[in-house]
Amino acid sequence: MMIRKTELVLLMMPLSVLMAVGVRGGEAEALWEAHVRPMVDEQCVKCHGPIEEKSGLEVDTVEGILKGGDEGAAVVPGKPDESRMYLYLAAGSETHMPPKKQVSDAEREAVRQWIVALGAPKEAEVAGPVVAGPVTEDPAVAIDHFIEAGWRSGGVEGAPKCDDRTFVRRVWLDLAGVLPTAEVQEAFVRSDRADKREALIAERLAAPEYGRTMRELWDVVLMGRGGDGKVRQRAEHGWHGFLERAFNENRPWPQVLREIIVGRPDSEETKGSQWFLYEREAKHQEMAEAIAPVIYGTRLDCAQCHDHPLAREIRQGHYWGLVAAFNRSKRAEGGPPAVDEAAVGGFMNFTNLKKESQAAVVALLHGPVVEEVRPAEGEKEADGEEKYVSGGGRPKVPKFSRRAALAEAATRDNPLPARAMVNRTWAQFFGRGLVHPVDEINSRNKASHPELLEWLTADFLKSGGDVKRLVGGIVRSGAWQRAAWGGAGEPPAAARFAAFAERVLPAETIARSMAVVAGRSVPDEALAREMAAKFPDVMPREYLATTQQAMFLTNSPVMAGLLGAADGAAVALAKEPDDAVLVRRTFEVVLGRGPVADEAERAQEFVARRGDSVRRAKAVAGLMWSLMCGPEFLTNH
């Protein structure tokens, strides 16, 4: 029997625990969000929601459930035995919901507890705390203010700050995209500068590797992995350079977004910006679906055939309106890569589930509509050079550009792109967003710390879209500098951000770090390609290691070649005659720390069995390989 995810969460919680949950009014929302709504979304909303309202009943919101349908009230607050929503879930119910399926006992019990909680006296409600904003203009101070307020309200104690050795490793991996050398780590640990953490962060933000690291992330966010051929083309035609310059020069984020959407570079700094559109040829839906999470913070894919089934604010017209903004675009013929835009045509209709046809207009999620005169039915617009800025030059630039109109409307007086950037950047450094999933900021997903999200969004807007200020604030905060959880019992919920969440490194960072450890001054391109193919995910919703990854790490000839070089680190380390010193240095080179007692003992036994210099070097390479394949090397922690 297959167990659904919502069932699994509830089945792991004994019924006695569910029954022990208090029934004060303030608990109703927590039960709804954690247990009831996931079941309702999966089992009920398809027939009783925004798309279809069978029996006049909508159950995607608490308000809809309380309103009831054609048969009257679905829920009587405080009285589950009089509530059809609860009674119809019973296995023996004459009228049974969902049809031909049976919810688990845990799911039905959660519904019962929720209905009881709905009937609690109003004066007993416990509302979530509204956290007052801090008197500060420093993002790091604001972050700690809101995060620590969340700990206090939840009775949570945060982990202590990480030690210097962990910190220097963490900063280099996240801001430089590479493991620091053992010498760099040791120098930082030994430094007695009072401000050495602040100084290291400032140094790494100013270094060119910062732009490279951000580019590697945003290349995947905006374009997907794409394979070797596409990666080479992105580099050759300036897309990678455009992104790196934007981040290293700290160009205002709204300006960068406008350049990506319009796709008509007119200077050296904007060269390559057209590749976002060019690579997608004339696939206008792909363009729309790729840009939506960046300018809105949420995906629109679910609104292609109908209004979003769960987030009511997302309409089918929003999806097709965004497609319409791009559907006059196509690759320019001849010459360097460029994207033309027609001045006429491109008017389209979409059909909803009721077979009703509607005109697609560029209507943005936050309200504005790009006004455009639509020709009468059967009327054909006349095209001509007078409708273009350059008189038909290359690329063709119409006097009225839908892409430019979209870019302007999406990035002016609109907090959504700023909120999306704040949430994604938070997820980049913490492993999950303040809204999770990171690309679903809509009415169905609440922020774990709404006041913090709004503070950071307002600060980002006020700064004009200063990405380095946002990143610097995050990594300077005590929240980001916490140690991984090491306390007794289960760690606090991930959304509390009470401890640093271990997360797998991006493929490029892993490959680059392996090259550094192996003693290579230049990253191995073959290793980087294979690593990207085996570790393609960037900021996954939930990371799951695969057999393919394990087989690659333990059996790859590329890995063997990396560590077996005659002038590599393994050969140099193997010259140390003292086994204990050799093992310690090997651990320091790979993991940035010495071995604990049992690690030292086993590693020394392994090395001692190889007597001559050639076998000894192979033993060191094998030890390095085993350490590089472990989670301590592959994660930031």
Wavefront OBJ file of the C-alpha trace (Angstrom):
o trace
v 0.000 0.000 0.000
v 1.321 3.439 -0.886
v 1.371 5.996 1.921
v 0.916 9.609 0.943
v 3.282 12.200 2.340
v 0.564 13.862 4.423
v -0.389 10.490 5.893
v 3.232 9.676 6.679
v 3.682 12.875 8.690
v 0.596 12.101 10.731
v 1.257 8.400 11.144
v 4.623 9.235 12.684
v 2.718 11.167 15.365
v 0.850 8.871 17.789
v -2.862 9.528 18.208
v -2.231 10.108 21.892
v -0.002 13.040 20.966
v -2.616 14.497 18.665
v -5.279 14.068 21.343
v -3.036 15.780 23.864
v -2.924 18.944 21.775
v -4.697 21.764 23.571
v -8.039 22.838 22.167
v -7.720 26.545 22.688
v -8.921 28.673 19.771
v -5.399 29.775 18.927
v -4.428 26.172 18.204
v -6.929 25.838 15.365
v -4.725 27.669 12.873
v -1.688 25.549 13.776
v -3.659 22.317 13.311
v -5.100 23.583 10.026
v -1.723 24.601 8.592
v 0.243 21.560 9.772
v -2.227 18.703 9.344
v -5.690 19.469 7.990
v -4.935 21.688 5.014
v -2.324 19.322 3.498
v -4.908 16.524 3.574
v -7.645 18.774 2.194
v -5.370 20.033 -0.610
v -4.517 16.495 -1.617
v -7.919 14.850 -1.232
v -10.685 17.449 -1.454
v -9.830 20.672 -3.267
v -9.998 19.212 -6.771
v -13.777 18.824 -6.448
v -14.516 21.447 -3.799
v -12.310 24.441 -4.554
v -11.641 27.301 -6.947
v -11.783 25.086 -10.052
v -14.925 23.088 -9.270
v -17.438 23.763 -6.500
v -19.409 20.548 -6.226
v -22.438 20.919 -3.955
v -21.587 24.610 -3.736
v -18.817 23.824 -1.258
v -15.288 25.263 -1.251
v -12.829 23.737 1.214
v -9.544 25.354 0.206
v -9.983 27.970 2.939
v -11.334 27.871 6.486
v -13.799 30.607 5.513
v -15.184 28.458 2.703
v -15.598 25.461 4.978
v -17.400 27.497 7.631
v -19.664 29.045 4.996
v -20.766 25.580 3.910
v -22.518 24.536 0.702
v -25.849 23.407 -0.710
v -26.363 20.938 2.140
v -25.654 23.482 4.827
v -22.741 23.771 7.232
v -19.778 21.460 6.625
v -18.379 22.132 10.091
v -19.997 23.080 13.376
v -17.166 24.679 15.382
v -16.460 22.714 18.550
v -18.745 19.820 17.551
v -17.058 17.246 15.309
v -19.894 14.729 15.812
v -22.253 17.234 14.176
v -19.843 18.206 11.387
v -20.323 16.547 8.006
v -16.682 17.147 7.109
v -15.647 14.861 9.975
v -18.507 12.357 9.776
v -18.095 11.720 6.034
v -14.450 10.703 6.570
v -15.453 7.625 8.593
v -14.926 4.287 6.872
v -18.561 3.195 7.334
v -20.180 6.507 6.444
v -23.130 6.211 4.060
v -21.994 9.401 2.364
v -18.261 8.912 2.185
v -15.539 11.377 1.348
v -13.270 11.272 -0.509
v -15.077 8.923 -2.927
v -13.390 5.539 -3.373
v -10.625 6.477 -0.932
v -10.121 6.310 2.804
v -8.111 8.781 4.830
v -5.972 7.438 7.637
v -7.068 7.381 11.273
v -4.424 10.023 12.016
v -5.777 12.362 9.334
v -9.344 11.966 10.558
v -8.243 12.540 14.151
v -6.469 15.734 13.085
v -9.729 16.974 11.531
v -11.576 16.185 14.768
v -9.050 18.068 16.890
v -9.199 21.022 14.510
v -12.992 21.237 14.696
v -12.815 21.101 18.495
v -10.231 23.891 18.457
v -12.462 26.012 16.219
v -15.086 26.046 18.966
v -12.797 27.313 21.721
v -13.872 30.567 23.396
v -12.520 33.662 21.706
v -10.881 34.871 24.880
v -8.813 31.696 24.963
v -7.265 32.297 21.557
v -3.497 32.518 21.522
v -2.492 34.609 18.551
v 1.010 34.403 17.138
v 3.183 37.185 18.492
v 3.555 40.329 16.436
v 7.215 41.187 16.772
v 8.013 44.884 16.881
v 10.655 46.022 14.442
v 14.140 46.756 15.764
v 15.490 50.278 15.922
v 18.334 49.663 13.486
v 19.376 50.050 9.882
v 21.735 47.071 10.044
v 20.251 43.944 8.394
v 22.369 41.646 10.602
v 20.958 43.218 13.780
v 17.415 43.032 12.415
v 17.819 39.370 11.476
v 18.923 38.409 14.976
v 16.170 40.511 16.546
v 13.392 38.695 14.688
v 14.942 35.216 14.759
v 15.605 35.340 18.501
v 12.091 36.663 19.139
v 10.841 33.546 17.369
v 12.948 31.374 19.654
v 11.497 33.025 22.754
v 7.914 32.623 21.567
v 8.514 28.949 20.822
v 10.548 28.168 23.919
v 13.582 27.369 21.773
v 17.225 27.867 22.645
v 19.568 28.528 19.742
v 22.825 26.713 19.164
v 26.017 28.531 20.195
v 28.078 30.400 17.640
v 30.322 28.223 15.513
v 34.059 28.173 16.177
v 36.561 30.040 14.002
v 37.606 26.953 12.049
v 34.019 26.242 11.040
v 33.364 29.905 10.287
v 36.257 30.415 7.878
v 35.326 27.234 6.023
v 31.667 28.288 5.856
v 32.455 31.773 4.532
v 34.807 30.545 1.827
v 32.423 27.861 0.625
v 29.399 30.163 0.463
v 31.032 33.368 -0.795
v 34.040 32.105 -2.768
v 32.650 28.760 -3.903
v 35.761 26.864 -2.841
v 37.252 25.266 0.248
v 39.932 27.418 1.906
v 43.381 25.885 2.056
v 44.637 24.504 5.349
v 47.061 27.447 5.551
v 44.247 30.001 5.154
v 42.166 28.281 7.815
v 45.064 28.099 10.235
v 45.964 31.764 9.746
v 42.374 32.805 10.475
v 42.151 30.644 13.597
v 45.428 32.046 14.949
v 44.536 35.680 14.238
v 43.742 37.718 17.334
v 41.945 40.529 15.463
v 38.730 41.414 17.265
v 36.955 42.096 13.952
v 38.391 39.214 11.957
v 34.986 37.753 11.071
v 33.686 41.060 9.715
v 36.973 41.574 7.865
v 36.843 38.138 6.229
v 33.269 38.682 5.066
v 34.166 42.077 3.578
v 37.219 40.571 1.867
v 35.258 37.735 0.283
v 32.416 40.002 -0.862
v 34.967 42.224 -2.627
v 36.815 39.321 -4.286
v 35.972 38.268 -7.877
v 35.134 34.749 -6.706
v 31.969 36.148 -5.122
v 30.536 37.072 -8.525
v 31.478 33.672 -9.904
v 29.717 31.894 -7.049
v 26.565 33.977 -7.449
v 26.660 33.500 -11.207
v 26.834 29.723 -10.856
v 23.736 29.794 -8.671
v 21.699 32.207 -10.773
v 22.685 30.575 -14.051
v 20.902 27.439 -12.846
v 17.979 29.357 -11.293
v 17.300 31.249 -14.527
v 18.433 28.754 -17.167
v 18.604 25.274 -15.661
v 21.633 23.032 -15.977
v 21.486 22.563 -19.728
v 24.399 20.181 -20.295
v 27.934 20.788 -21.582
v 26.947 22.340 -24.909
v 24.678 24.972 -23.437
v 27.130 25.790 -20.654
v 29.862 26.447 -23.226
v 27.551 28.647 -25.287
v 26.526 30.662 -22.231
v 30.165 31.342 -21.492
v 31.131 32.092 -25.100
v 28.242 34.486 -25.745
v 28.605 36.545 -22.596
v 25.774 35.303 -20.373
v 28.138 34.136 -17.640
v 30.142 37.341 -17.899
v 26.969 39.443 -17.669
v 25.894 37.749 -14.440
v 29.368 37.856 -12.878
v 29.754 41.553 -13.647
v 26.323 42.298 -12.241
v 27.105 40.646 -8.904
v 30.718 41.774 -8.582
v 29.852 45.369 -9.472
v 26.784 45.109 -7.234
v 24.509 46.566 -9.870
v 20.960 47.299 -8.638
v 18.884 44.133 -8.833
v 15.839 45.776 -10.522
v 18.136 47.053 -13.261
v 19.595 43.578 -13.801
v 16.088 42.112 -14.050
v 15.050 44.721 -16.615
v 18.080 43.896 -18.752
v 17.306 40.167 -18.616
v 13.637 40.658 -19.561
v 14.263 43.183 -22.349
v 17.290 41.284 -23.690
v 18.792 44.101 -25.775
v 22.339 44.798 -24.507
v 23.564 48.272 -25.349
v 26.852 48.441 -23.432
v 29.778 46.303 -22.361
v 28.279 45.714 -18.928
v 24.978 44.440 -20.382
v 26.603 42.267 -23.060
v 25.189 38.738 -22.850
v 21.898 39.694 -21.207
v 19.989 38.583 -24.317
v 20.938 34.953 -23.738
v 18.066 34.365 -21.291
v 15.683 34.789 -24.235
v 17.982 33.667 -27.054
v 18.671 30.192 -25.678
v 14.929 29.543 -25.432
v 14.445 30.346 -29.141
v 10.735 31.158 -29.614
v 9.507 29.088 -26.649
v 7.529 31.863 -25.029
v 5.963 29.702 -22.316
v 9.424 28.642 -21.169
v 10.433 32.310 -20.961
v 7.365 33.145 -18.873
v 7.717 30.145 -16.562
v 11.406 30.892 -15.942
v 10.949 34.581 -15.078
v 7.764 34.251 -12.992
v 9.428 33.037 -9.745
v 12.018 35.811 -10.045
v 9.615 38.744 -10.520
v 6.670 37.351 -8.539
v 8.287 34.961 -6.063
v 5.958 32.167 -7.120
v 5.632 29.755 -10.001
v 2.661 30.182 -12.343
v 2.800 26.763 -14.003
v -0.330 25.541 -12.204
v -2.376 28.327 -13.813
v -1.748 27.254 -17.396
v -5.056 25.390 -17.850
v -7.124 27.010 -15.094
v -6.854 29.406 -12.193
v -4.412 28.132 -9.570
v -6.219 25.338 -7.679
v -4.896 26.447 -4.280
v -3.621 30.047 -4.446
v -6.722 31.998 -5.482
v -4.827 35.190 -6.320
v -3.058 33.455 -9.231
v -5.300 33.480 -12.274
v -5.028 31.782 -15.623
v -4.818 35.237 -17.148
v -1.617 35.921 -15.195
v 0.070 32.919 -16.797
v -0.997 33.719 -20.360
v -0.461 37.436 -19.868
v 3.183 36.746 -19.051
v 3.437 34.508 -22.124
v 1.937 37.310 -24.232
v 4.659 39.681 -23.014
v 7.223 37.506 -24.789
v 5.313 36.125 -27.758
v 6.444 38.785 -30.212
v 10.043 37.667 -29.684
v 12.188 35.464 -31.881
v 15.836 34.989 -32.721
v 17.275 37.532 -35.122
v 18.637 36.061 -38.331
v 22.341 36.339 -39.121
v 25.090 37.994 -37.122
v 25.780 37.694 -33.392
v 23.022 36.302 -31.144
v 20.166 38.804 -30.803
v 16.432 38.651 -30.141
v 14.023 40.539 -32.383
v 10.664 41.838 -31.216
v 7.799 42.509 -33.597
v 5.765 45.704 -33.400
v 2.515 44.035 -34.455
v 0.699 40.741 -33.992
v 1.118 38.354 -31.121
v -2.438 38.750 -29.863
v -3.695 35.520 -28.392
v -6.587 33.954 -26.519
v -6.647 31.234 -23.896
v -9.442 28.838 -22.961
v -10.468 27.903 -19.449
v -11.921 24.585 -18.295
v -15.417 25.795 -19.163
v -14.301 26.190 -22.793
v -14.613 29.950 -22.513
v -12.168 31.958 -24.635
v -10.503 35.022 -23.132
v -8.036 37.538 -24.486
v -4.527 37.291 -23.076
v -3.377 40.715 -21.902
v -0.174 41.503 -20.030
v -1.735 41.543 -16.547
v 0.757 41.404 -13.701
v 0.225 39.507 -10.498
v 0.411 42.616 -8.326
v -2.298 44.429 -10.299
v -1.027 46.565 -13.209
v -2.121 45.830 -16.763
v -0.024 46.844 -19.754
v -2.444 48.781 -21.933
v -2.417 47.952 -25.623
v -4.917 48.544 -28.431
v -6.154 45.217 -29.714
v -7.215 45.036 -33.378
v -10.813 44.236 -34.157
v -11.680 40.670 -35.045
v -10.588 39.912 -38.593
v -8.503 43.090 -38.815
v -4.862 42.662 -39.818
v -2.305 45.128 -38.526
v 0.080 46.663 -41.002
v 3.751 46.395 -40.158
v 6.321 48.935 -41.296
v 9.716 50.430 -40.552
v 8.093 53.473 -39.004
v 6.963 51.300 -36.095
v 10.548 50.505 -35.088
v 13.095 52.600 -33.265
v 15.905 51.664 -35.619
v 13.855 51.548 -38.800
v 14.110 47.797 -39.081
v 17.706 47.444 -37.891
v 19.135 44.488 -36.001
v 17.751 43.508 -33.571
v 14.321 44.855 -34.393
v 13.208 47.190 -31.598
v 9.571 48.314 -31.746
v 8.580 51.749 -30.526
v 6.154 49.955 -28.229
v 7.915 46.962 -26.723
v 5.934 44.468 -24.665
v 9.131 43.199 -23.110
v 10.155 46.697 -22.058
v 6.647 47.397 -20.756
v 6.722 44.185 -18.708
v 10.192 44.975 -17.358
v 9.097 48.452 -16.301
v 5.821 47.340 -14.709
v 7.448 44.404 -12.904
v 10.340 46.341 -11.374
v 8.860 49.777 -10.567
v 6.815 50.286 -7.401
v 6.490 46.544 -6.942
v 7.738 44.738 -3.819
v 7.379 41.240 -5.287
v 10.807 40.957 -7.023
v 12.489 42.302 -3.880
v 10.646 39.821 -1.655
v 11.510 37.004 -4.058
v 15.209 37.969 -4.021
v 15.281 38.223 -0.229
v 13.631 34.828 0.178
v 15.856 33.081 -2.364
v 19.016 34.626 -0.932
v 17.952 33.530 2.547
v 17.463 30.003 1.219
v 20.868 30.144 -0.465
v 22.569 30.664 2.896
v 20.215 28.814 5.253
v 19.053 25.863 3.162
v 15.398 26.945 3.132
v 13.552 30.213 2.627
v 11.583 32.269 5.094
v 8.788 31.063 2.823
v 9.177 27.423 1.892
v 9.242 26.229 -0.870
v 11.415 29.116 -2.021
v 9.556 29.639 -5.325
v 6.034 29.457 -3.853
v 5.510 32.810 -2.120
v 1.734 32.881 -2.349
v -1.328 32.726 -0.138
v -0.869 28.994 0.465
v 2.559 29.303 2.073
v 3.095 31.535 5.072
v 6.436 32.966 6.060
v 8.043 31.474 9.147
v 9.048 35.012 10.208
v 6.751 37.421 8.334
v 8.029 40.533 10.083
v 11.612 39.655 9.186
v 10.710 38.998 5.548
v 8.966 42.352 5.344
v 11.845 44.181 7.090
v 14.443 42.727 4.733
v 12.227 43.388 1.707
v 11.735 47.021 2.727
v 15.469 47.406 3.344
v 16.286 45.853 -0.039
v 13.881 48.238 -1.757
v 15.255 51.214 0.160
v 18.807 50.286 -0.862
v 17.776 50.184 -4.524
v 18.343 46.434 -4.733
v 21.783 46.205 -3.103
v 22.499 42.466 -3.223
v 25.851 42.701 -1.399
v 24.165 44.530 1.483
v 21.594 41.731 1.729
v 24.188 38.949 1.517
v 26.526 40.729 3.937
v 23.723 41.230 6.443
v 22.869 37.545 6.355
v 26.402 36.225 6.811
v 27.221 38.783 9.513
v 24.167 37.748 11.527
v 24.395 35.541 14.569
v 21.718 33.342 12.990
v 23.995 32.365 10.085
v 26.999 31.959 12.373
v 25.309 29.404 14.630
v 26.855 25.980 15.015
v 25.067 22.927 13.696
v 22.696 21.346 16.205
v 24.540 19.430 18.894
v 22.097 19.562 21.782
v 20.256 16.742 23.446
v 17.117 15.378 21.830
v 15.576 16.334 18.532
v 16.735 19.631 16.991
v 14.232 22.507 16.766
v 12.126 22.724 13.616
v 14.164 23.860 10.604
v 11.949 26.936 10.220
v 13.152 28.210 13.620
v 16.698 28.708 12.253
v 18.026 27.884 15.720
v 21.040 26.013 14.369
v 22.974 25.940 11.120
v 21.411 23.488 8.689
v 23.906 21.200 7.003
v 23.393 21.352 3.243
v 25.061 19.734 0.286
v 27.374 22.021 -1.662
v 26.774 23.014 -5.293
v 28.502 20.799 -7.831
v 30.908 23.542 -8.915
v 32.007 24.186 -5.329
v 32.600 20.473 -4.715
v 34.678 20.082 -7.884
v 36.706 23.226 -7.219
v 37.350 22.211 -3.611
v 38.468 18.749 -4.677
v 40.951 20.310 -7.066
v 42.341 22.544 -4.291
v 42.717 19.590 -1.929
v 44.409 17.531 -4.652
v 46.980 20.264 -5.182
v 45.736 21.499 -8.548
v 45.973 25.229 -9.219
v 43.378 24.992 -12.000
v 40.074 23.122 -11.502
v 39.770 19.918 -13.480
v 37.200 20.592 -16.242
v 36.306 16.927 -16.665
v 35.600 16.643 -12.936
v 33.497 19.834 -12.986
v 31.380 18.536 -15.894
v 30.797 15.145 -14.299
v 30.074 16.667 -10.904
v 27.439 18.982 -12.395
v 25.816 16.011 -14.123
v 25.730 13.946 -10.919
v 24.868 16.807 -8.518
v 22.579 18.991 -10.692
v 20.344 20.396 -7.964
v 20.744 23.923 -6.633
v 18.768 24.738 -3.466
v 16.585 21.599 -3.716
v 13.362 21.539 -1.695
v 14.621 18.374 -0.067
v 18.000 16.842 -0.790
v 18.133 13.087 -1.332
v 21.451 11.418 -2.148
v 21.350 9.027 -5.094
v 23.048 5.747 -5.931
v 24.436 7.428 -9.036
v 26.200 10.020 -6.888
v 27.647 7.372 -4.588
v 28.910 5.281 -7.530
v 30.510 8.338 -9.130
v 32.287 9.416 -5.962
v 33.646 5.957 -5.171
v 34.444 4.649 -8.667
v 35.076 7.582 -10.993
v 38.279 7.401 -13.079
v 38.266 11.213 -13.045
v 38.516 11.170 -9.265
v 41.318 8.628 -9.442
v 43.212 10.748 -11.955
v 42.768 13.845 -9.838
v 44.414 12.262 -6.788
v 46.958 10.121 -8.623
v 48.927 12.937 -10.271
v 52.686 12.670 -9.831
v 52.897 16.296 -8.714
v 49.762 16.235 -6.586
v 49.143 16.694 -2.884
v 49.117 12.952 -2.144
v 52.694 12.500 -3.358
v 53.874 15.551 -1.415
v 52.165 14.404 1.795
v 53.525 10.867 1.440
v 57.081 12.167 1.914
v 56.344 12.696 5.608
v 58.011 9.698 7.388
v 55.979 9.901 10.610
v 52.622 8.135 10.113
v 50.889 10.104 12.863
v 52.012 13.435 11.410
v 51.119 12.278 7.891
v 47.559 11.364 8.910
v 47.051 14.593 10.819
v 48.234 16.699 7.876
v 46.049 14.757 5.454
v 42.956 15.406 7.603
v 43.878 19.082 7.845
v 44.280 19.409 4.084
v 40.940 17.716 3.296
v 38.696 18.579 6.242
v 40.458 21.518 7.833
v 40.845 19.690 11.152
v 42.930 16.977 12.733
v 41.560 13.442 13.231
v 39.877 12.312 16.421
v 41.402 9.320 18.195
v 39.634 6.459 16.396
v 40.051 8.158 12.994
v 43.792 8.591 13.630
v 44.223 4.979 14.719
v 42.463 3.465 11.716
v 44.109 5.831 9.221
v 47.580 5.143 10.583
v 47.003 1.389 10.325
v 45.930 1.853 6.705
v 49.013 3.909 5.780
v 51.452 1.696 7.708
v 50.582 -1.336 5.568
v 52.116 0.433 2.546
v 55.900 0.453 2.904
v 57.565 1.790 -0.254
v 57.141 5.381 -1.448
v 54.920 4.543 -4.427
v 52.490 2.460 -2.376
v 52.604 5.031 0.404
v 51.535 7.797 -2.011
v 48.683 5.591 -3.224
v 47.647 4.997 0.377
v 47.547 8.740 1.046
v 45.529 9.242 -2.151
v 43.112 6.551 -0.970
v 42.758 8.199 2.437
v 42.147 11.570 0.812
v 39.597 10.017 -1.520
v 37.660 8.437 1.338
v 37.531 11.747 3.238
v 36.437 13.670 0.117
v 33.527 11.268 -0.411
v 32.133 11.807 3.081
v 29.370 14.211 4.145
v 31.784 16.397 6.103
v 33.541 17.372 2.870
v 30.438 17.520 0.656
v 28.386 19.810 2.904
v 28.592 23.240 4.427
v 27.952 22.759 8.115
l 1 2 3 4 5 6 7 8 9 10 11 12 13 14 15 16 17 18 19 20 21 22 23 24 25 26 27 28 29 30 31 32 33 34 35 36 37 38 39 40 41 42 43 44 45 46 47 48 49 50 51 52 53 54 55 56 57 58 59 60 61 62 63 64 65 66 67 68 69 70 71 72 73 74 75 76 77 78 79 80 81 82 83 84 85 86 87 88 89 90 91 92 93 94 95 96 97 98 99 100 101 102 103 104 105 106 107 108 109 110 111 112 113 114 115 116 117 118 119 120 121 122 123 124 125 126 127 128 129 130 131 132 133 134 135 136 137 138 139 140 141 142 143 144 145 146 147 148 149 150 151 152 153 154 155 156 157 158 159 160 161 162 163 164 165 166 167 168 169 170 171 172 173 174 175 176 177 178 179 180 181 182 183 184 185 186 187 188 189 190 191 192 193 194 195 196 197 198 199 200 201 202 203 204 205 206 207 208 209 210 211 212 213 214 215 216 217 218 219 220 221 222 223 224 225 226 227 228 229 230 231 232 233 234 235 236 237 238 239 240 241 242 243 244 245 246 247 248 249 250 251 252 253 254 255 256 257 258 259 260 261 262 263 264 265 266 267 268 269 270 271 272 273 274 275 276 277 278 279 280 281 282 283 284 285 286 287 288 289 290 291 292 293 294 295 296 297 298 299 300 301 302 303 304 305 306 307 308 309 310 311 312 313 314 315 316 317 318 319 320 321 322 323 324 325 326 327 328 329 330 331 332 333 334 335 336 337 338 339 340 341 342 343 344 345 346 347 348 349 350 351 352 353 354 355 356 357 358 359 360 361 362 363 364 365 366 367 368 369 370 371 372 373 374 375 376 377 378 379 380 381 382 383 384 385 386 387 388 389 390 391 392 393 394 395 396 397 398 399 400 401 402 403 404 405 406 407 408 409 410 411 412 413 414 415 416 417 418 419 420 421 422 423 424 425 426 427 428 429 430 431 432 433 434 435 436 437 438 439 440 441 442 443 444 445 446 447 448 449 450 451 452 453 454 455 456 457 458 459 460 461 462 463 464 465 466 467 468 469 470 471 472 473 474 475 476 477 478 479 480 481 482 483 484 485 486 487 488 489 490 491 492 493 494 495 496 497 498 499 500 501 502 503 504 505 506 507 508 509 510 511 512 513 514 515 516 517 518 519 520 521 522 523 524 525 526 527 528 529 530 531 532 533 534 535 536 537 538 539 540 541 542 543 544 545 546 547 548 549 550 551 552 553 554 555 556 557 558 559 560 561 562 563 564 565 566 567 568 569 570 571 572 573 574 575 576 577 578 579 580 581 582 583 584 585 586 587 588 589 590 591 592 593 594 595 596 597 598 599 600 601 602 603 604 605 606 607 608 609 610 611 612 613 614 615 616 617 618 619 620 621 622 623 624 625 626 627 628 629 630 631 632 633 634 635 636 637
